[in-house]
Amino acid sequence: MARAVRLSDYTAATVMALRREASSTLHAIGLPSGLSDLGGLPDALSVLPEDVYAPNRERGEAILNGRFTLAGESLSTDGPATTWLQPAPTRAFARRLHAFGWMRDCLAADADDGPDAVRRYVDSWIDNFGRWNSFAWSHDILSMRLLNWLRCGDALFNGDEDSRKARQARFRSLLRQARYLQRSIAIAPDGTTRLQSAAALTLTGLCLPGRDALQRAGFQALAREVQRQILPDGGHVTRSPRACAEALIDLVTVREAAQAAGADLPQEVRRAIDRLAPMVRFFRMSDDGLASFHGGGEGDRHALKAALDHDDTRARPFGFAPHSGYHRAEAGEATVLLDVGNAPKGPLSTGAHASALAFELCTSGGRLVVNCGWHDDQPASWREAVRATAAHSTLILDETSSARLFPPGWKRDLLGPRLATAPASVSARRNEEEMGIWLEGIHEGYREEYGLSHRRRIFLAADGGDVRGEDALFRPVNDGAPDDVDVRWRFAIRFHLHPDVRASLSRDSMSALLVQPNGDGWRFRTDGGPIRLERSVYLAAGAPPQRATQIVVQGEAEPFGAGDRPPNRVRWAFQRLGQVGGAEGETG
C-alpha cells in the first residue's frame, strides 16, 4: 500500500482553494461581469448541436406536473417561479437541477406545454442565479448547463413562440457564463470537469454567430486538455470508462458543430477522437453498455451509439489497454474485462474505486458478473460505499479495501474525496493460445500491512463457454519470513451477479446454478467452498438501486503462503450449461 498524497498536494490544494475563493469573491461583488462588454446579442443560434442523449419521457411528464426526481431524491414544486427558491433535498440533487439535464425529458414528454415550461424554468433561473452564485456557477455544474442549453437550443433560442426580449436575456446569460469559463478555466477542477468546461466553452463559441474570440479560446483550451487527459491508448487519465465515453460524446458534438460552422478543428482534438472511439468500444460489453469501473455505470446507450456512428475508423476493440490498465478477452459471445491498472493520482482519483483485479463477465445472455457500479441518478448516500473493494468482483482481505479514502476531516475538506492510499503497483500479462486467452494480474495493496500480494488468473476458453479463475495470496520471497507465522488472515472472494441473474446453491454448497433472462444456464464451481449467496446491490443501470445477489467464497490465508496451494489459493469456474429454463428446484 502506497500513500497517494504527498506534501506538495496539500500546498497545491491550498493555493487552488485560495484562487477559487478570490475568484468567487470578485464575482460575488460583480466586478468581472461589470467590466465585461458582451457586445451585440444574436437573434438565433447559427449552429444547433444534436442532442444525442436519450430523454426520459416519464420523468419529463412528472416535472411538468411539478415533481422533480433527481439523484435519488424528489422535490415537489408549484412551477418555475418557486422551484429555485425551495431548499434542495441534497447537494447532489441541486447539482442535477442546476445542470438542466432534465430539459430534454420535458421536451420529449407527451405534453403541448413542454417547450414553454422549459423556457419558463430557464428564465426563472436567470432571474435568480443569472448574475452569479458560487454553487450554481461552479465549473462542473456550469459547463454541463451550457452544454444542455445548447443541445436544447432550438426550444430556448431559436423559437418564435416567446418574445425577443426573453430570448435576448437567455443569450446574455449564455454569454456571461461562457465568458466566466473563459476567464476561470485554469482553476476548474482537474480531469473531467476541466475537459468538459473546455468543450462547453468551444461549443458556445461555435454556436453563437460572430464570437470568434470565444471560439479561439475554446479551441486552445480544448486542444490543451485533450493532450493532457486523453491517454495514448484512448483512455481517460481517471481510468473511468464513463469519462472516456463522455469525452468522446462531447468532442464529437464539438466536431460536428465546427463542421457546420465552417471552422477548422484543432488537429489535437481530431486525434483525440480517433483514439477515444476504439477505447469506448473496448469498454462496451455485448449488451452495448459500458463496463462499470471507477465511478461509471452502463451509460446512455443511445448517446454511445450516436457518437460511435460518427467514428470513421470503425476500429475493433483491442485486447490490452496498457496506459488505461485494462485487459479485454472476447470469445464465443463472452467478454471479460479485467482491471489491472494503477490508481489515478492526486485530484484525478476523486472518483476512483478500490477495484484492483476486479472483473466483469458478459455473455450472449447478458451481464453475468458485474461490479456494483454507479450512476448519478442514485442516492448520494451510496457513493462512498460502492467505491470500496467489497463492492467489486474481486478478493478482499480482512474486510479491508485495497485502496482507501480519507476519512471525514480537514484533509478531505481540502483535498476532496480522493484516494489516501492505493496499491504500490499493479502488474499484468496475457497469453493468447488456440485453446483460449489467459489473463493475469498482481497487486500489492495488502503487502505493506499484511505481507501478502494478490494474484488473479483468468482463462476464457475459445468457445466462450468456460471461464476459469484462480485467486492467490502469496508472500513475496524478498520480504523474508513473517513476524507471526501463526496468524491467519480472513479473506473473501466476491462475485457480484447482475440483478437479472437467478442463483441457487447446490445441496453441498460447493457450486451454484446461475440462470440468465434468456434461459442460459451457467454453473459456478470452486475448490474453496462451501460458498454462500449473499445480498448485493446494482447501481450501474440507474435509479433506484436494484437488489442483486453475490457469490462469496471465504477462507483464511497463511502469512507465509506461496499462493500455489490451499488455503492461499482458490480456484473457481463459470461453465455454460445451455438452456436450463429456471433455477428453482436445483439440487446439485
CORTARA-V692078 format. One record per run of one state. SS is the DSSP state (2 for helix, 1 for strand, 0 for the rest). FROM is the first residue (numbers start at 1). TO is the last residue. If there is no record, write none. Layout:
SS|FROM|TO, SS|FROM|TO
//
This chain:
0|1|1, 1|2|3, 0|4|6, 2|7|28, 0|29|30, 2|31|35, 0|36|56, 2|57|64, 0|65|66, 1|67|70, 0|71|72, 1|73|76, 0|77|79, 2|80|83, 0|84|90, 2|91|99, 0|100|102, 2|103|108, 0|109|113, 2|114|129, 0|130|138, 2|139|151, 0|152|152, 2|153|157, 0|158|163, 2|164|187, 0|188|191, 2|192|207, 0|208|211, 2|212|229, 1|230|230, 0|231|235, 1|236|236, 0|237|240, 2|241|261, 0|262|266, 2|267|283, 1|284|284, 0|285|289, 1|290|290, 0|291|300, 2|301|309, 0|310|319, 1|320|321, 0|322|325, 1|326|331, 0|332|333, 1|334|339, 0|340|345, 2|346|349, 0|350|358, 1|359|363, 0|364|365, 1|366|370, 0|371|379, 2|380|382, 0|383|384, 2|385|387, 0|388|388, 2|389|391, 0|392|394, 1|395|397, 0|398|399, 1|400|400, 0|401|403, 1|404|405, 0|406|409, 2|410|415, 0|416|418, 1|419|422, 0|423|425, 1|426|433, 0|434|435, 1|436|443, 0|444|446, 2|447|450, 0|451|452, 1|453|461, 0|462|465, 1|466|474, 0|475|476, 2|477|479, 0|480|487, 1|488|497, 0|498|501, 1|502|505, 0|506|510, 1|511|515, 0|516|519, 1|520|526, 0|527|530, 1|531|538, 0|539|545, 1|546|558, 0|559|568, 1|569|579, 0|580|588
//
